[in-house]
Amino acid sequence: MKNTPLIAPFSLKEPLKGSEDTGQHFIGKNPLEIGGEILVKMGLTNTSPIKAIRKNCVECSGGSPKEARLCVHTGCPLWPFRMGKSPYRQKSKSKINGGKDA
């Protein structure tokens, strides 16, 4: 099998400027201190947390949205959000009644 280098927005050998080097490992910089403009330049996209969770679940499921939907790893804290929506948000009455107000 051929060794294929990992493609990432940055190299782990060259951590983000401002990361703390403890001598044994690096401590990542707080993204709230970096700012959105720099994050976009790093190749990250501005997305909602729920969409980021969905993307993570699909990646965890081998890149398959179907496998993310079929996931049975209920111990994962992201599991309830894997469909890209919060199950804790209540549906409006109009959506529950098919668009008709009660």
Number of C-alpha atoms within 10 A of each C-alpha: 3 4 5 6 6 6 7 9 10 11 10 9 7 8 15 16 8 11 13 13 11 8 6 6 8 14 13 13 14 10 10 8 7 12 10 14 11 11 15 11 10 13 11 12 12 11 9 10 11 16 15 15 19 22 18 15 24 20 14 14 16 11 13 13 18 12 15 22 16 12 15 10 11 9 8 9 9 15 17 15 17 25 21 17 13 11 11 8 7 8 9 10 12 11 10 12 10 8 10 9 10 7
